[in-house]
Amino acid sequence: LRIFLGKKAEEHKDTFDSQDPKNVMDMYFVQLSKDDGPKELSSIESLVSFVSDLFGAGTDTTSGAFCWLLVYLANYPDIQEK
């Protein structure tokens, strides 16, 4: 995942338009291009970590919800029939 995100980050860095940001990576580069932008976030590695955290959080939330769905369906077979 990190290799894929690194390649995508490099692509976005080369092609992003600060007047027309299309996604979170573009907004990241817009913030970095400002004179008062955060310097501690100035590397591709930090962007990859940030986006990786977003994917991880979304995956964790979705898998947790799905597990609870299965628990409820197992406990209430009448709902399964519907």
Beta strands, then each sheet from edge to edge (+ up, - down):
end
